[in-house]
Amino acid sequence: DASYNLGLVYARGDSKIAPNLERAAHWWQQAAIHGDAVAQFNLGMMYARGEGVKQNIETAINWWQLSASQGFEGAKKVLDQLAVTTR
């Protein structure tokens, strides 16, 4: 998906573009809204850390839940870890 790839370019930067986490979040949100499980996971990480977006753990969990519901293992692991630490 082009939106996911643009998010990746902005998150990492390259020889022509400096890293820009706000732009990365924007493009990953576009991909996440369209059902990209990896973008949903990445966006969740950004919200959890407050990178490129205002930190919001509830929003992070919502994105991870969407990602996990599609079978993305990284999201499942994060949610499992949160379940252990909140008991």
Gaussian input, Z-matrix of N, CA and C with variables (Angstrom, degrees):
# hf/3-21g

backbone

0 1
 N
 C     1     B1
 C     2     B2     1     A1
 N     3     B3     2     A2     1     D1
 C     4     B4     3     A3     2     D2
 C     5     B5     4     A4     3     D3
 N     6     B6     5     A5     4     D4
 C     7     B7     6     A6     5     D5
 C     8     B8     7     A7     6     D6
 N     9     B9     8     A8     7     D7
 C    10    B10     9     A9     8     D8
 C    11    B11    10    A10     9     D9
 N    12    B12    11    A11    10    D10
 C    13    B13    12    A12    11    D11
 C    14    B14    13    A13    12    D12
 N    15    B15    14    A14    13    D13
 C    16    B16    15    A15    14    D14
 C    17    B17    16    A16    15    D15
 N    18    B18    17    A17    16    D16
 C    19    B19    18    A18    17    D17
 C    20    B20    19    A19    18    D18
 N    21    B21    20    A20    19    D19
 C    22    B22    21    A21    20    D20
 C    23    B23    22    A22    21    D21
 N    24    B24    23    A23    22    D22
 C    25    B25    24    A24    23    D23
 C    26    B26    25    A25    24    D24
 N    27    B27    26    A26    25    D25
 C    28    B28    27    A27    26    D26
 C    29    B29    28    A28    27    D27
 N    30    B30    29    A29    28    D28
 C    31    B31    30    A30    29    D29
 C    32    B32    31    A31    30    D30
 N    33    B33    32    A32    31    D31
 C    34    B34    33    A33    32    D32
 C    35    B35    34    A34    33    D33
 N    36    B36    35    A35    34    D34
 C    37    B37    36    A36    35    D35
 C    38    B38    37    A37    36    D36
 N    39    B39    38    A38    37    D37
 C    40    B40    39    A39    38    D38
 C    41    B41    40    A40    39    D39
 N    42    B42    41    A41    40    D40
 C    43    B43    42    A42    41    D41
 C    44    B44    43    A43    42    D42
 N    45    B45    44    A44    43    D43
 C    46    B46    45    A45    44    D44
 C    47    B47    46    A46    45    D45
 N    48    B48    47    A47    46    D46
 C    49    B49    48    A48    47    D47
 C    50    B50    49    A49    48    D48
 N    51    B51    50    A50    49    D49
 C    52    B52    51    A51    50    D50
 C    53    B53    52    A52    51    D51
 N    54    B54    53    A53    52    D52
 C    55    B55    54    A54    53    D53
 C    56    B56    55    A55    54    D54
 N    57    B57    56    A56    55    D55
 C    58    B58    57    A57    56    D56
 C    59    B59    58    A58    57    D57
 N    60    B60    59    A59    58    D58
 C    61    B61    60    A60    59    D59
 C    62    B62    61    A61    60    D60
 N    63    B63    62    A62    61    D61
 C    64    B64    63    A63    62    D62
 C    65    B65    64    A64    63    D63
 N    66    B66    65    A65    64    D64
 C    67    B67    66    A66    65    D65
 C    68    B68    67    A67    66    D66
 N    69    B69    68    A68    67    D67
 C    70    B70    69    A69    68    D68
 C    71    B71    70    A70    69    D69
 N    72    B72    71    A71    70    D70
 C    73    B73    72    A72    71    D71
 C    74    B74    73    A73    72    D72
 N    75    B75    74    A74    73    D73
 C    76    B76    75    A75    74    D74
 C    77    B77    76    A76    75    D75
 N    78    B78    77    A77    76    D76
 C    79    B79    78    A78    77    D77
 C    80    B80    79    A79    78    D78
 N    81    B81    80    A80    79    D79
 C    82    B82    81    A81    80    D80
 C    83    B83    82    A82    81    D81
 N    84    B84    83    A83    82    D82
 C    85    B85    84    A84    83    D83
 C    86    B86    85    A85    84    D84
 N    87    B87    86    A86    85    D85
 C    88    B88    87    A87    86    D86
 C    89    B89    88    A88    87    D87
 N    90    B90    89    A89    88    D88
 C    91    B91    90    A90    89    D89
 C    92    B92    91    A91    90    D90
 N    93    B93    92    A92    91    D91
 C    94    B94    93    A93    92    D92
 C    95    B95    94    A94    93    D93
 N    96    B96    95    A95    94    D94
 C    97    B97    96    A96    95    D95
 C    98    B98    97    A97    96    D96
 N    99    B99    98    A98    97    D97
 C   100   B100    99    A99    98    D98
 C   101   B101   100   A100    99    D99
 N   102   B102   101   A101   100   D100
 C   103   B103   102   A102   101   D101
 C   104   B104   103   A103   102   D102
 N   105   B105   104   A104   103   D103
 C   106   B106   105   A105   104   D104
 C   107   B107   106   A106   105   D105
 N   108   B108   107   A107   106   D106
 C   109   B109   108   A108   107   D107
 C   110   B110   109   A109   108   D108
 N   111   B111   110   A110   109   D109
 C   112   B112   111   A111   110   D110
 C   113   B113   112   A112   111   D111
 N   114   B114   113   A113   112   D112
 C   115   B115   114   A114   113   D113
 C   116   B116   115   A115   114   D114
 N   117   B117   116   A116   115   D115
 C   118   B118   117   A117   116   D116
 C   119   B119   118   A118   117   D117
 N   120   B120   119   A119   118   D118
 C   121   B121   120   A120   119   D119
 C   122   B122   121   A121   120   D120
 N   123   B123   122   A122   121   D121
 C   124   B124   123   A123   122   D122
 C   125   B125   124   A124   123   D123
 N   126   B126   125   A125   124   D124
 C   127   B127   126   A126   125   D125
 C   128   B128   127   A127   126   D126
 N   129   B129   128   A128   127   D127
 C   130   B130   129   A129   128   D128
 C   131   B131   130   A130   129   D129
 N   132   B132   131   A131   130   D130
 C   133   B133   132   A132   131   D131
 C   134   B134   133   A133   132   D132
 N   135   B135   134   A134   133   D133
 C   136   B136   135   A135   134   D134
 C   137   B137   136   A136   135   D135
 N   138   B138   137   A137   136   D136
 C   139   B139   138   A138   137   D137
 C   140   B140   139   A139   138   D138
 N   141   B141   140   A140   139   D139
 C   142   B142   141   A141   140   D140
 C   143   B143   142   A142   141   D141
 N   144   B144   143   A143   142   D142
 C   145   B145   144   A144   143   D143
 C   146   B146   145   A145   144   D144
 N   147   B147   146   A146   145   D145
 C   148   B148   147   A147   146   D146
 C   149   B149   148   A148   147   D147
 N   150   B150   149   A149   148   D148
 C   151   B151   150   A150   149   D149
 C   152   B152   151   A151   150   D150
 N   153   B153   152   A152   151   D151
 C   154   B154   153   A153   152   D152
 C   155   B155   154   A154   153   D153
 N   156   B156   155   A155   154   D154
 C   157   B157   156   A156   155   D155
 C   158   B158   157   A157   156   D156
 N   159   B159   158   A158   157   D157
 C   160   B160   159   A159   158   D158
 C   161   B161   160   A160   159   D159
 N   162   B162   161   A161   160   D160
 C   163   B163   162   A162   161   D161
 C   164   B164   163   A163   162   D162
 N   165   B165   164   A164   163   D163
 C   166   B166   165   A165   164   D164
 C   167   B167   166   A166   165   D165
 N   168   B168   167   A167   166   D166
 C   169   B169   168   A168   167   D167
 C   170   B170   169   A169   168   D168
 N   171   B171   170   A170   169   D169
 C   172   B172   171   A171   170   D170
 C   173   B173   172   A172   171   D171
 N   174   B174   173   A173   172   D172
 C   175   B175   174   A174   173   D173
 C   176   B176   175   A175   174   D174
 N   177   B177   176   A176   175   D175
 C   178   B178   177   A177   176   D176
 C   179   B179   178   A178   177   D177
 N   180   B180   179   A179   178   D178
 C   181   B181   180   A180   179   D179
 C   182   B182   181   A181   180   D180
 N   183   B183   182   A182   181   D181
 C   184   B184   183   A183   182   D182
 C   185   B185   184   A184   183   D183
 N   186   B186   185   A185   184   D184
 C   187   B187   186   A186   185   D185
 C   188   B188   187   A187   186   D186
 N   189   B189   188   A188   187   D187
 C   190   B190   189   A189   188   D188
 C   191   B191   190   A190   189   D189
 N   192   B192   191   A191   190   D190
 C   193   B193   192   A192   191   D191
 C   194   B194   193   A193   192   D192
 N   195   B195   194   A194   193   D193
 C   196   B196   195   A195   194   D194
 C   197   B197   196   A196   195   D195
 N   198   B198   197   A197   196   D196
 C   199   B199   198   A198   197   D197
 C   200   B200   199   A199   198   D198
 N   201   B201   200   A200   199   D199
 C   202   B202   201   A201   200   D200
 C   203   B203   202   A202   201   D201
 N   204   B204   203   A203   202   D202
 C   205   B205   204   A204   203   D203
 C   206   B206   205   A205   204   D204
 N   207   B207   206   A206   205   D205
 C   208   B208   207   A207   206   D206
 C   209   B209   208   A208   207   D207
 N   210   B210   209   A209   208   D208
 C   211   B211   210   A210   209   D209
 C   212   B212   211   A211   210   D210
 N   213   B213   212   A212   211   D211
 C   214   B214   213   A213   212   D212
 C   215   B215   214   A214   213   D213
 N   216   B216   215   A215   214   D214
 C   217   B217   216   A216   215   D215
 C   218   B218   217   A217   216   D216
 N   219   B219   218   A218   217   D217
 C   220   B220   219   A219   218   D218
 C   221   B221   220   A220   219   D219
 N   222   B222   221   A221   220   D220
 C   223   B223   222   A222   221   D221
 C   224   B224   223   A223   222   D222
 N   225   B225   224   A224   223   D223
 C   226   B226   225   A225   224   D224
 C   227   B227   226   A226   225   D225
 N   228   B228   227   A227   226   D226
 C   229   B229   228   A228   227   D227
 C   230   B230   229   A229   228   D228
 N   231   B231   230   A230   229   D229
 C   232   B232   231   A231   230   D230
 C   233   B233   232   A232   231   D231
 N   234   B234   233   A233   232   D232
 C   235   B235   234   A234   233   D233
 C   236   B236   235   A235   234   D234
 N   237   B237   236   A236   235   D235
 C   238   B238   237   A237   236   D236
 C   239   B239   238   A238   237   D237
 N   240   B240   239   A239   238   D238
 C   241   B241   240   A240   239   D239
 C   242   B242   241   A241   240   D240
 N   243   B243   242   A242   241   D241
 C   244   B244   243   A243   242   D242
 C   245   B245   244   A244   243   D243
 N   246   B246   245   A245   244   D244
 C   247   B247   246   A246   245   D245
 C   248   B248   247   A247   246   D246
 N   249   B249   248   A248   247   D247
 C   250   B250   249   A249   248   D248
 C   251   B251   250   A250   249   D249
 N   252   B252   251   A251   250   D250
 C   253   B253   252   A252   251   D251
 C   254   B254   253   A253   252   D252
 N   255   B255   254   A254   253   D253
 C   256   B256   255   A255   254   D254
 C   257   B257   256   A256   255   D255
 N   258   B258   257   A257   256   D256
 C   259   B259   258   A258   257   D257
 C   260   B260   259   A259   258   D258

   B1=1.4600
   B2=1.5275
   B3=1.2833
   B4=1.4673
   B5=1.5206
   B6=1.3281
   B7=1.4637
   B8=1.5145
   B9=1.3374
   B10=1.4628
   B11=1.5272
   B12=1.3179
   B13=1.4639
   B14=1.5222
   B15=1.3299
   B16=1.4668
   B17=1.5283
   B18=1.3189
   B19=1.4648
   B20=1.5132
   B21=1.3185
   B22=1.4603
   B23=1.5258
   B24=1.3156
   B25=1.4680
   B26=1.5214
   B27=1.3356
   B28=1.4606
   B29=1.5275
   B30=1.3115
   B31=1.4635
   B32=1.5250
   B33=1.3137
   B34=1.4632
   B35=1.5159
   B36=1.3279
   B37=1.4506
   B38=1.5238
   B39=1.3030
   B40=1.4607
   B41=1.5198
   B42=1.2946
   B43=1.4648
   B44=1.5233
   B45=1.3290
   B46=1.4613
   B47=1.5260
   B48=1.3216
   B49=1.4686
   B50=1.5308
   B51=1.3252
   B52=1.4648
   B53=1.5297
   B54=1.3302
   B55=1.4610
   B56=1.5334
   B57=1.3184
   B58=1.4555
   B59=1.5268
   B60=1.3267
   B61=1.4597
   B62=1.5185
   B63=1.3260
   B64=1.4625
   B65=1.5287
   B66=1.3294
   B67=1.4666
   B68=1.5303
   B69=1.3204
   B70=1.4704
   B71=1.5212
   B72=1.3390
   B73=1.4655
   B74=1.5228
   B75=1.3254
   B76=1.4688
   B77=1.5273
   B78=1.3125
   B79=1.4696
   B80=1.5208
   B81=1.3432
   B82=1.4593
   B83=1.5224
   B84=1.3220
   B85=1.4595
   B86=1.5232
   B87=1.3232
   B88=1.4620
   B89=1.5280
   B90=1.3248
   B91=1.4678
   B92=1.5314
   B93=1.3342
   B94=1.4644
   B95=1.5206
   B96=1.3168
   B97=1.4695
   B98=1.5294
   B99=1.3140
   B100=1.4704
   B101=1.5262
   B102=1.3449
   B103=1.4533
   B104=1.5099
   B105=1.3286
   B106=1.4636
   B107=1.5293
   B108=1.3335
   B109=1.4636
   B110=1.5234
   B111=1.3160
   B112=1.4709
   B113=1.5231
   B114=1.3185
   B115=1.4633
   B116=1.5263
   B117=1.3182
   B118=1.4604
   B119=1.5239
   B120=1.3232
   B121=1.4628
   B122=1.5275
   B123=1.3357
   B124=1.4648
   B125=1.5231
   B126=1.3115
   B127=1.4571
   B128=1.5322
   B129=1.3147
   B130=1.4653
   B131=1.5185
   B132=1.3251
   B133=1.4615
   B134=1.5228
   B135=1.3160
   B136=1.4647
   B137=1.5298
   B138=1.3335
   B139=1.4660
   B140=1.5266
   B141=1.3019
   B142=1.4601
   B143=1.5273
   B144=1.3085
   B145=1.4668
   B146=1.5248
   B147=1.3291
   B148=1.4537
   B149=1.5180
   B150=1.3193
   B151=1.4614
   B152=1.5311
   B153=1.3263
   B154=1.4539
   B155=1.5140
   B156=1.3178
   B157=1.4679
   B158=1.5276
   B159=1.3178
   B160=1.4639
   B161=1.5260
   B162=1.3098
   B163=1.4627
   B164=1.5251
   B165=1.3482
   B166=1.4556
   B167=1.5231
   B168=1.3205
   B169=1.4686
   B170=1.5266
   B171=1.3310
   B172=1.4665
   B173=1.5261
   B174=1.3148
   B175=1.4627
   B176=1.5226
   B177=1.3257
   B178=1.4636
   B179=1.5248
   B180=1.3117
   B181=1.4763
   B182=1.5203
   B183=1.3231
   B184=1.4756
   B185=1.5273
   B186=1.3467
   B187=1.4750
   B188=1.5266
   B189=1.3410
   B190=1.4678
   B191=1.5259
   B192=1.3199
   B193=1.4646
   B194=1.5270
   B195=1.3221
   B196=1.4707
   B197=1.5288
   B198=1.3154
   B199=1.4547
   B200=1.5323
   B201=1.3260
   B202=1.4672
   B203=1.5243
   B204=1.3429
   B205=1.4646
   B206=1.5276
   B207=1.3214
   B208=1.4703
   B209=1.5277
   B210=1.3290
   B211=1.4652
   B212=1.5111
   B213=1.3433
   B214=1.4572
   B215=1.5236
   B216=1.3282
   B217=1.4649
   B218=1.5275
   B219=1.3281
   B220=1.4622
   B221=1.5189
   B222=1.3128
   B223=1.4671
   B224=1.5211
   B225=1.3162
   B226=1.4704
   B227=1.5229
   B228=1.3334
   B229=1.4709
   B230=1.5213
   B231=1.3358
   B232=1.4669
   B233=1.5238
   B234=1.3155
   B235=1.4670
   B236=1.5265
   B237=1.3222
   B238=1.4758
   B239=1.5278
   B240=1.3369
   B241=1.4654
   B242=1.5159
   B243=1.3377
   B244=1.4572
   B245=1.5210
   B246=1.3084
   B247=1.4628
   B248=1.5267
   B249=1.3172
   B250=1.4647
   B251=1.5231
   B252=1.3287
   B253=1.4770
   B254=1.5177
   B255=1.3271
   B256=1.4596
   B257=1.5176
   B258=1.3040
   B259=1.4776
   B260=1.5059
   A1=108.74
   A2=116.26
   A3=121.60
   A4=111.59
   A5=117.79
   A6=120.43
   A7=110.72
   A8=116.88
   A9=120.13
   A10=110.22
   A11=116.44
   A12=120.25
   A13=111.91
   A14=118.10
   A15=120.44
   A16=110.28
   A17=116.74
   A18=120.08
   A19=111.34
   A20=116.08
   A21=121.25
   A22=111.22
   A23=116.69
   A24=120.76
   A25=110.15
   A26=117.08
   A27=119.81
   A28=112.13
   A29=118.62
   A30=120.76
   A31=111.25
   A32=116.57
   A33=121.31
   A34=113.25
   A35=114.94
   A36=118.98
   A37=108.91
   A38=116.01
   A39=120.74
   A40=107.99
   A41=117.41
   A42=120.10
   A43=112.42
   A44=118.15
   A45=121.79
   A46=113.52
   A47=116.88
   A48=121.23
   A49=109.24
   A50=115.83
   A51=120.28
   A52=108.96
   A53=118.11
   A54=119.21
   A55=110.85
   A56=116.02
   A57=122.21
   A58=106.64
   A59=115.88
   A60=119.91
   A61=113.33
   A62=117.87
   A63=119.56
   A64=110.49
   A65=116.65
   A66=120.74
   A67=110.40
   A68=116.87
   A69=119.95
   A70=110.04
   A71=116.65
   A72=120.57
   A73=110.93
   A74=115.85
   A75=119.64
   A76=110.49
   A77=117.82
   A78=120.59
   A79=111.82
   A80=117.06
   A81=118.16
   A82=110.89
   A83=117.89
   A84=119.01
   A85=110.18
   A86=117.09
   A87=119.82
   A88=110.42
   A89=116.24
   A90=120.15
   A91=110.79
   A92=116.71
   A93=121.16
   A94=111.29
   A95=116.42
   A96=120.82
   A97=110.74
   A98=115.52
   A99=120.41
   A100=112.60
   A101=116.83
   A102=120.54
   A103=116.80
   A104=119.40
   A105=121.09
   A106=108.83
   A107=116.44
   A108=121.71
   A109=112.45
   A110=117.88
   A111=120.46
   A112=109.78
   A113=117.39
   A114=120.70
   A115=110.34
   A116=117.75
   A117=121.27
   A118=110.59
   A119=115.79
   A120=120.49
   A121=110.52
   A122=116.57
   A123=120.74
   A124=111.31
   A125=116.61
   A126=120.61
   A127=110.10
   A128=116.41
   A129=119.93
   A130=111.77
   A131=116.82
   A132=120.51
   A133=110.80
   A134=116.80
   A135=120.32
   A136=110.64
   A137=117.03
   A138=120.18
   A139=111.00
   A140=118.07
   A141=120.63
   A142=111.01
   A143=116.76
   A144=121.73
   A145=113.69
   A146=117.01
   A147=119.93
   A148=112.04
   A149=116.60
   A150=121.96
   A151=109.82
   A152=116.05
   A153=120.79
   A154=114.48
   A155=115.94
   A156=123.39
   A157=107.38
   A158=116.01
   A159=119.21
   A160=108.61
   A161=116.24
   A162=120.48
   A163=110.27
   A164=115.28
   A165=120.93
   A166=107.58
   A167=116.86
   A168=121.09
   A169=111.67
   A170=118.18
   A171=119.74
   A172=110.82
   A173=116.79
   A174=120.48
   A175=109.86
   A176=116.73
   A177=120.77
   A178=110.30
   A179=116.22
   A180=120.49
   A181=110.60
   A182=117.26
   A183=119.63
   A184=110.95
   A185=117.05
   A186=119.53
   A187=110.73
   A188=117.37
   A189=119.57
   A190=111.30
   A191=116.92
   A192=119.50
   A193=110.95
   A194=117.04
   A195=119.75
   A196=110.53
   A197=116.24
   A198=120.88
   A199=110.93
   A200=116.10
   A201=120.80
   A202=111.50
   A203=116.76
   A204=119.80
   A205=111.35
   A206=116.25
   A207=120.74
   A208=111.54
   A209=115.76
   A210=119.76
   A211=115.25
   A212=118.99
   A213=119.81
   A214=109.67
   A215=116.06
   A216=121.73
   A217=113.41
   A218=117.84
   A219=120.11
   A220=111.78
   A221=116.47
   A222=121.06
   A223=110.39
   A224=116.91
   A225=119.75
   A226=110.71
   A227=116.56
   A228=120.39
   A229=111.64
   A230=117.11
   A231=120.16
   A232=109.88
   A233=117.14
   A234=120.05
   A235=110.80
   A236=117.14
   A237=120.17
   A238=111.06
   A239=117.36
   A240=121.19
   A241=110.71
   A242=117.01
   A243=119.83
   A244=110.97
   A245=117.00
   A246=121.09
   A247=110.28
   A248=116.76
   A249=121.00
   A250=110.93
   A251=117.10
   A252=119.66
   A253=112.95
   A254=118.73
   A255=120.22
   A256=113.12
   A257=117.20
   A258=119.34
   A259=111.56
   D1=134.45
   D2=-177.56
   D3=-63.25
   D4=-38.38
   D5=-179.32
   D6=-63.16
   D7=-43.97
   D8=178.41
   D9=-60.75
   D10=-46.14
   D11=-178.22
   D12=-63.36
   D13=-39.00
   D14=176.08
   D15=-63.29
   D16=-40.30
   D17=176.53
   D18=-59.70
   D19=-41.10
   D20=179.28
   D21=-64.20
   D22=-43.73
   D23=178.24
   D24=-60.08
   D25=-46.16
   D26=-179.14
   D27=-69.95
   D28=-32.69
   D29=178.94
   D30=-68.56
   D31=-40.96
   D32=-177.03
   D33=-92.43
   D34=-30.41
   D35=-170.89
   D36=75.39
   D37=167.79
   D38=174.44
   D39=-152.57
   D40=-165.58
   D41=-175.40
   D42=-65.18
   D43=-20.47
   D44=-177.52
   D45=-108.92
   D46=-21.24
   D47=-174.47
   D48=-127.61
   D49=126.47
   D50=174.58
   D51=-74.00
   D52=150.51
   D53=176.41
   D54=-55.52
   D55=138.91
   D56=179.91
   D57=-145.72
   D58=97.99
   D59=-173.85
   D60=-68.58
   D61=-28.13
   D62=176.33
   D63=-64.76
   D64=-43.19
   D65=177.99
   D66=-68.24
   D67=-38.90
   D68=176.97
   D69=-58.96
   D70=-46.57
   D71=179.53
   D72=-60.35
   D73=-41.53
   D74=179.03
   D75=-58.59
   D76=-50.45
   D77=-175.94
   D78=-70.61
   D79=-37.35
   D80=177.18
   D81=-67.79
   D82=-32.53
   D83=176.68
   D84=-64.62
   D85=-40.07
   D86=177.20
   D87=-59.53
   D88=-46.05
   D89=179.35
   D90=-66.84
   D91=-40.44
   D92=-178.32
   D93=-63.54
   D94=-41.29
   D95=178.59
   D96=-60.76
   D97=-31.95
   D98=179.56
   D99=-89.48
   D100=11.75
   D101=170.31
   D102=94.57
   D103=12.67
   D104=178.78
   D105=-76.16
   D106=111.84
   D107=-174.84
   D108=-64.62
   D109=-36.18
   D110=179.76
   D111=-69.77
   D112=-41.62
   D113=176.65
   D114=-62.91
   D115=-38.70
   D116=177.16
   D117=-61.45
   D118=-44.03
   D119=178.15
   D120=-62.58
   D121=-49.47
   D122=-178.45
   D123=-60.92
   D124=-41.49
   D125=178.90
   D126=-64.15
   D127=-39.31
   D128=174.98
   D129=-58.92
   D130=-42.24
   D131=178.26
   D132=-63.54
   D133=-39.87
   D134=179.90
   D135=-64.20
   D136=-42.65
   D137=177.98
   D138=-67.12
   D139=-37.44
   D140=179.86
   D141=-64.99
   D142=-37.07
   D143=-176.87
   D144=-94.42
   D145=-12.28
   D146=-175.68
   D147=70.11
   D148=36.11
   D149=-179.38
   D150=-101.39
   D151=109.08
   D152=179.34
   D153=82.01
   D154=-9.34
   D155=178.53
   D156=-142.96
   D157=164.70
   D158=175.13
   D159=-71.31
   D160=131.86
   D161=-177.96
   D162=-59.22
   D163=131.54
   D164=-179.88
   D165=-158.04
   D166=102.33
   D167=-175.20
   D168=-66.94
   D169=-32.77
   D170=178.90
   D171=-64.98
   D172=-41.73
   D173=177.21
   D174=-65.48
   D175=-39.98
   D176=177.31
   D177=-58.43
   D178=-47.52
   D179=-179.09
   D180=-62.26
   D181=-40.11
   D182=178.49
   D183=-59.90
   D184=-45.19
   D185=179.03
   D186=-65.09
   D187=-41.20
   D188=179.19
   D189=-64.48
   D190=-37.02
   D191=178.82
   D192=-64.88
   D193=-41.22
   D194=176.70
   D195=-62.56
   D196=-43.57
   D197=179.72
   D198=-63.70
   D199=-46.29
   D200=-179.71
   D201=-63.28
   D202=-34.57
   D203=-179.40
   D204=-65.73
   D205=-18.12
   D206=176.15
   D207=-95.84
   D208=3.84
   D209=175.84
   D210=93.53
   D211=8.96
   D212=-178.80
   D213=-72.58
   D214=116.39
   D215=-172.70
   D216=-64.33
   D217=-37.11
   D218=179.30
   D219=-58.34
   D220=-41.59
   D221=178.93
   D222=-67.80
   D223=-40.46
   D224=178.43
   D225=-60.76
   D226=-41.85
   D227=-179.44
   D228=-64.92
   D229=-43.06
   D230=179.13
   D231=-62.31
   D232=-44.87
   D233=-179.82
   D234=-65.05
   D235=-38.63
   D236=176.34
   D237=-62.55
   D238=-41.68
   D239=178.73
   D240=-64.43
   D241=-40.12
   D242=178.17
   D243=-64.55
   D244=-37.77
   D245=179.62
   D246=-63.74
   D247=-38.27
   D248=179.14
   D249=-68.58
   D250=-42.20
   D251=-176.16
   D252=-76.91
   D253=-17.28
   D254=-179.43
   D255=-97.73
   D256=0.80
   D257=179.04
   D258=-78.49

